[in-house]
Amino acid sequence: MMSVVHRLTAGWLVDHLSFINQCGYEICDSVAYPGSVTLNTSVTSTGDCHATSTFPATSSPRDGPIPGPVIETEGKTAKTRYLFREEFFDISKPHIAAAPEEQLWQGCPEASLTEIKANSNREEHREGTKSGVGDSVASARKKRKRKCVFNQGELDALEYHSKVRKLIWEGTLHLVQEGLKSGFLHRTTAELSCRKNVVPGHIGCGLAELCEMAKQFPAVNESDHQAVRVLDDETSIPEQDLLSCVTENSSNCAKIVVLMGQKYLVPPKSSFLLSDISCLQALLNYKKYDVIVIDPPWENKSVKRSNRYSHLSSWQIKQIPVPALAAPNCLVVTWVTNRQKHLRFVKDELYPHWSVKTLAEWHWVKITRAGEFVLPLDSLHKKPYEVLVLGRVQGDVKEALRKSEDVLPIPEHKLIVSIPCSLHSHKPPLTAVLAEFIKPDVECLELFARNLQPGWTSWGNEVLKFQHTDYFTLLQNEN
């Protein structure tokens, strides 16, 4: 199962949508009981869901209501397949258009700090005036006035950006050119109108609130409680069971779980723990991991304003028991926002605290379907890229050498270029890009996950969020 469309020295062009749709979200042999609310499912995945596809699936109906439960007709087997809704990757135009001379095709990969500052000011002005609202010119003027003096955080960000800018520009250009040549990207799509994605309101579904409530549940006696719940054909799981142990789908097929009346898809060979950071014991008792990917809810002004999800302070992030979860020589990958304060914290404080040695900084670059940056590269307050810091848990030197014999060393810099999902914080999959740097069939863990993937254990207080069936289109083929 691969998400890589093109691989060059600079990095990878990744197809996130295709990756999701290759996860094996196929359900068949459904047994429907008259009047029942939940489905009792046993599921098989056919070969075609695992076939490597270069381009995103295009067979899903793009509009219209999501079908309800499939009821099989007598004497026939209903086979259903779920595809992730394409419109969540329908990024046709940049969020803010770059001026022609700053676009990927025309611009210069080299730029001085002075030029980047000037570009940032022009971009601030364009963003302030693009809406055509009466007071926008005044607000843009205010912004421009403020931007004449850069605060320390902005100066640090500019200095960092000036160091990585050329690598990002040139690497992205090469990968985009490959994508245009192969037809994966289409420059003409920039002219298409960008549809507004309407997400049904109930998808929020209160997972984080449920985890908060779980603290009030009576304590479970560990001696008479199962540490792992393996999903069988029963789909409705009591909330307390789901929140107190790791749930595992060890089969080769997808399953549906029903939680608080909402349906969530669990891909094959995946496991998860839905819990708050204060309830990690079940995860600590489960396995040791060779790869740990962390996407912390970093504290920042916009998160505080929006109340979109709870954020953690640097002190709280340090409390995550990564050393207890990590196997010897574990590869640790942390997603970092573009605030230099957070990047410095990971490299100078967090990794040393966990005995992790920093090895590399990679960048995830977000592009449109036409291959443009989603934001101008020199935008001051938001960038079209995010940082990943890679490191290894330091331990016994002999053990480390033995384990790294037949895997490549981690390169200092790589790009992961992809069309981003419009759903907040739905990160691109790292399975395929990390494959050459880790042994096959290793144990992988994602912390603060909001979705599941085959071969991985996922943890978070919203770990099932993007597995909700309303994010998928249901196809039905009767045999």
N, C-alpha and C positions, 0 to 999 in steps of 0.2 A: 504494500500500500504506500504509494509515493505521492508527495505533493509538489515535488520539484519539476518545473517545466523546463528550465534551462540552468545549467551549472557552468560558471566561468571562474576564472581565478579570483575575481572580485567577490564572488558569492553566488547566491541562488535567486532565481525568479520563481516564486512559490504560488501555487494555486490553492488557496485556502478552502474555497467552496468545494472543489473537486475532492480534497482530502476528507471533508466531512461526509460527502456522499459516497465515499469508498469505505466508510466505517462499517458497512453491513447492516444498515437499518432496514432489514427485511423481516416481515412477520408472515408466517403461513400456518396452515392447519389450525386456523382460529376456530375455537368452539364457542359458539354464541348461545347463551342461555336466555330464553324469552324473559324479558323484564329485568335482566340483570344490569347493574350499572357498570361493573368493571368487567374487563375482558379476562378470560382465563386463556393464556396464550402459551403455546409451545412454538418455538421459532426456528427456522433454518435459514441460513444464508446461502444463496446460490453463488456460483463462481463469478457471475458477471458483476456482483457488487464489489468484488475485490480486484477487478481488472484495473490496471494502471491506465488512467485516462489523462491525456495531455491537456484537455480543455474541460471547462466546467460542464456539468450536465445541463442540457438545454431542453430536456423533454418534460420538465415539470410545468404544470399550468401556472402561469405567473400571477394571475389575479383570481378573484372570486373567493367564496367562502371555503374554509378548510372542512373537508368531509368529517363526519362523526365516526363512531365505531363501525367497523365492517361487520355486517351480519351475513353469515354464509348461507347460500341457498342449499336446499336439501340435495344430497348426492354430489355436491361439488365442493371442492376445497377453495376457500378464498385465500389468495396470496396478496399481501399488501406490502408495499415498499414506501418508506418515507424518504423524501428528499428535502434538504434544507432549502428554505425559500430564497430563490435567486435574487429577489429585489433587495435583500440585505447586503448584497455585494454590487449593487448597481451604481457604482461611483463613476459617473460619466464625465463630470466637470470638476475642476478644482473647487475647494470650498472658498478660496479667495484666489482670483486669477493673478498670476505674476505679470508684470509688464513684459512686452515682447522681448526686450533686450535681456531680461533675466530668466527667460524660459530655458528649459533643459536643452532645447535644440540650439538656441542662439547664444546663450550666455557663456561667460568665460569661467572655466573651473577654478581659476586663481582669482582671488579678490583680497584687497588689503582690508584691515579693520575699518579704515575710514570709509571705504566703499560699502562695506557691509552695513555700517551705521547709517549711511545715506540711503541705502536700499530699504533698511528697516523703517526709516522715517517715511519714505514714499509709500511703503506698503501700509503703514498705519493710516496715512492720509486716504489711500484707496479704500481701505476697509471702512473708515468713518463716513465716506461720502457715497459708497456704492448703493445704499438702501434707498436714497432719494427722499428720506424723511426730512421734514423741514429743519429740525435742530441738528441733523447729522453733521453739517458743515461746521457748526459751532463746536460740536463735540470733537470733531477731527482736529480743529484748530487747537483745542485744549490739549488733546493728546500730543500733537506736534510740539506744542510749547513745553510740555512736561518731558518729552523725549530728548530735548536738547541737552538735558543733564541726565546721565545714566547712573542709576544706583549701583552699589557694589555687586549685587546679585546679577544684574544685567551685564555689567562689565566682565564678570567671570564667565557668564554664558557666551558672550561675544568672543572672548579669548579662546574658549573651548571650541566654539563653532569654526573659528578661523583655522584651527588646527585640523579638524576633520572634514572641512568643507570640500576640499579637492577630491579626497578619497570617495566621499559620498557622491559627488557630482559625476566623476568619471566612471565609477563602478556602476552607478544606476544607468547612465547613458548606454554603456555596453550591454547591460542586461535587457534594457528596454528595446534596444535595436534588435537583439535576438528575438524578443517577444513579438515585435512588429513583423519581422521576417517570417516567423513561423505561423503568424495569424492569431496567436494567443491574445495579443493586444491589437487594437484597431484605432488608428489615429482619427478616422472619420467619426468615431463614437463621441468625440468631444462636442459634436454639433447636436447630439440628441438631447432632448430635454430630460432633466433628472427628476424622476418620479419621487414624490415625498412618501417615505415608507411609513405606513400606518401599523403600529404594533397594537394588538388588542390590549386594552387597559389592564385586564386581570392577570397578564403574564407576570406582573410583579410578584404575585402569589405568596408574599410574606415568608420566604424561607429564613431570612435573617431574624425576623421577629420570632419565628418558631424556635430557632436556636436559643434566642434570649429566654423564651418561655421554658425551654428544656431545663434551665438551671433550677426551676422550681419543682421539677419532677422528683419523686422520692429517689433516694440513692439506690443504685442497683448493687446487689451483693455479687461481686465478681466470681465467686466460687460456683454459683448456680446460674451464671449468665453466659450465653455463648458469645465469644469474642468476634466471630464472623458469621454473618448471615448470608448463605448462598441462595441466590434467587432461583426458585423453582417455577412451576407454572402458576403459582398464586401471585396475583399482581398487587393486591391491596395490603400494605404493610402498616402495622400500628406505628404511630409517630414515635412512641417511646423506643421501639425496637430500632427504627431507622436512625435515631439520634444517638444511640448508645453503643452501636457496634459497626464495624466495617461491613458494608453490603457488597457482595461479590457476584458478578455474572461470569461464571467460569466456563460457560458453554460457548459454542462457535456461532451463536445467533443472538439477535437483539431481544430484549425483554422490555415490557412496560411496567413501571411501578405507578401506583396511584397513591398520592399523598395529599391529604386535605381536599379530596375530590378532584385534584388536578393530575393529569397524566404526563409522565416523563419517560423518555426513551433511554434505555441503558444499553450501550453498544457491547458487542461480544468481547470477552476477555478483559473486562474492565472492572474496577472496584472503586468504591468511594466511601468517605465518611462525611456526613452532613453534621457539622458541629461548630460551636463557637471556639475561639482560641483557648478558652479556659477548659475545654473538654477534649483534650487530645489523647487521652490514655489509650483508647482503643487502637489508635494509629500506631502508637509506640509499641503496643503488644503484637502488632501485625507482621511487619517485615522490616528488613534493612534495605536501603536503596542505593543503587549505583549512580543514579541521576536524580537530582532534585531541582525542579524549576520553581521559582518563587516570584509571584506578582503581587507585591505588598500594596495595600491600600494607603499610599503615601499621603501624608498630611499636606494639603495646599488650600489656597484661598477659595478656588472654585468648588472644591469638594465640600468645604465648610459651608459655603453659600447654598449649594444645591441640596445638601443632605441626601445625596444620591446613594451613598453607602458610607458606612462608618469608616473612619480613618484611624491608623495606628501611629503613635509617636515613635520616634527612633528607639526609645527605651523599650517599648513594647515589642518592636520587631526583633530586638536583640534577645528577647526571652523565648523566641521560637526554638524548640529543641532540635535544631539541625544536627548537632553532633550525635545525639541519641538515635536519630533516624538514618544516619548515613552509614553505608558500608565503607570499608577501607578504600581510599583513593576515589571517593565519590566525586562526581562532577557536579558542581553547584552553579546554576544559572539564575541571575536575578535581573528582573526587568526594572529599569530605573527611569523616572521621568527626566525631563531635560533641565531640572534644577541642579546646579553644581553642588549645592549643599547635600543633596541626596546621593549623588555620585561619589562625592568625597567620603560621606558617611559609610557607604558600602565598602569602599576600598580600604579606608584607613581605620575604621572602627568595627563594622559588622563582621567582615570576613576574618580579621585577626581574632575577634572574640570567639568565632566558631572554629578556629584553626584551619581556615581556608586560605590558600595562597591564590591571589589574583593572577590569572594567566592572560586574559584578553578582554578587549571591549569590542563588541560587534554592534551593528546598527540595523534596526528594522526601518526600511524606507517605504513610505506609503505613497502609492501612485494611483492615478485614475485608470479606467479601461483604455484610455488613449495613450497611456504612458507618461502623463505629466505628473509632477509632484502635486499632492493634494493641497499643499500650502506653499507659498514661495519659500525657496530654500533659505533666504536671508530674513524671513519674518522674525521679528524681534521676540514676540511673546509666545508664539507657538511655532514649532518646527514640524516639517513633514517626516521626521524620523524620531525614533526612541532608541535608548541605549540598553544593551544587555551586557552585564558583567559576568564573565565566566571564570571560575576558579576550581581548585581541587582541594579536598580535605587532606591535610597533611598528616601522615602517620608513619608507620614503619617503612623505612626507605627500601628495604629488600622487597617487602610486599608490594610497594608502589611500582618498583621496577618490573617485578614479575607480572603484575596486572596490566602494565602498559606496553608489553612486548609487541603485541600484534595490532595495536591501534595507532592511528596517526596522532602526532602532537597537536594540541589546539592552536590554530593560527591566531596571531595577535589581532588581526582585523578581518572581518567578513561582513558582507551585506546580505540581509534577507529582504528582498524587494517583493512587495505584494499589493494587490488591491485590498484595502482594509474592509472589514465588516463594519457596517454602519451602526451596529449595536455596540454600546459603550463597553470598552475593555474586553472585546472578544479577540484575543491575541492569535497570531498565526501559529500553526503547529510546528514544533521543533523536531519531531520524530525523525523526519527524513534528513534534515540538515545536520543533525548530530550523529547520524548513523555511522559515518566513517571514523568518528572519534571515540566510539564506545563499542564494546563487544556486543555481539548479537544476544538477544534474549536476556538483557539485563533488567533489573527491577527499576521502574521509573515512577517518580512521585511529583505531582504538581500541587503546590500550596497556594491557597487563596484562589483556587480554580472556580470557574463559573460554568464549566462544561466538562464532559468526559471524553476519553479517547481510548481505543483498544490498546491493550498492553500497558496501561498506566493505572496507578492509584491516584485519585484526586481527593483533595480535602478543601473545605471552605464552608462558610455559613450560607453561601448561595451556590453550592457546588452543582446543583441540578438546574440552575436558572435557564441556561440556553439549551437544555434538553427537553424543555416543555414542548409538547406535541404541536402547539400553535405556531412554533417557529418553523415547522416543517409542512410540506405539502404531502398529502397521502395519495398514493397511486394504488389502484386496485386492478389486479389481473386474475381472472378466474381460470383455474385449470379444468 
